[in-house]
Amino acid sequence: MPLDLIISSASDKPIYQQLFEQLSSQIILGQLREGYCLPPIRTVAKELQISVITVKKAWEELERAGLIHSMVGRGCFVAPMNRVERLDKRNEMALQKLKKDVEYYRSLGIGEEEIIDLIRTFYRE
């Protein structure tokens, strides 16, 4: 199963973060299953025409998040997680991101109800 990755040079997000977000989503949604062996870092870098260091950083973030594990000489594999564990991981990651975002919104003087209204508007679009 080849990885489904799209890198946007127009994005504000660093490339390693784009890789991390796309792969973490695929893992959490169960599209990349437990034990799936990720392609070697050099292969991904070559196919996407990006730096090996960038791919390595994304893989390190995935491992730090507990989504993959590496085995010396064998590669990186999707970590074992059942459906409940994937949902827990999803919620944990979403809360981490939301915490940062809410801090920013507060700094702009946006209150809780306004944030909720903005989110509802966004989801309706």
Secondary structure as the mmCIF struct_conf table of DSSP 4:
data_model
#
loop_
_struct_conf.conf_type_id
_struct_conf.id
_struct_conf.beg_label_comp_id
_struct_conf.beg_label_asym_id
_struct_conf.beg_label_seq_id
_struct_conf.end_label_comp_id
_struct_conf.end_label_asym_id
_struct_conf.end_label_seq_id
TURN_TY1_P TURN_TY1_P1 SER A 9 ALA A 10
BEND BEND1 SER A 11 LYS A 13
HELX_RH_AL_P HELX_RH_AL_P1 ILE A 15 ILE A 28
TURN_TY1_P TURN_TY1_P2 LEU A 29 GLY A 30
BEND BEND2 GLN A 31 LEU A 32
TURN_TY1_P TURN_TY1_P3 GLU A 34 GLY A 35
HELX_LH_PP_P HELX_LH_PP_P1 TYR A 36 TYR A 36
STRN STRN1 CYS A 37 CYS A 37
HELX_LH_PP_P HELX_LH_PP_P2 LEU A 38 PRO A 40
HELX_RH_AL_P HELX_RH_AL_P2 ILE A 41 LEU A 48
TURN_TY1_P TURN_TY1_P4 GLN A 49 GLN A 49
HELX_RH_AL_P HELX_RH_AL_P3 VAL A 52 ARG A 64
TURN_TY1_P TURN_TY1_P5 ALA A 65 GLY A 66
BEND BEND3 LEU A 67 LEU A 67
STRN STRN2 ILE A 68 MET A 71
TURN_TY1_P TURN_TY1_P6 VAL A 72 ARG A 74
STRN STRN3 GLY A 75 VAL A 78
HELX_LH_PP_P HELX_LH_PP_P3 ALA A 79 PRO A 80
HELX_RH_AL_P HELX_RH_AL_P4 ARG A 83 SER A 107
TURN_TY1_P TURN_TY1_P7 LEU A 108 GLY A 109
HELX_RH_AL_P HELX_RH_AL_P5 GLU A 112 ARG A 124
#
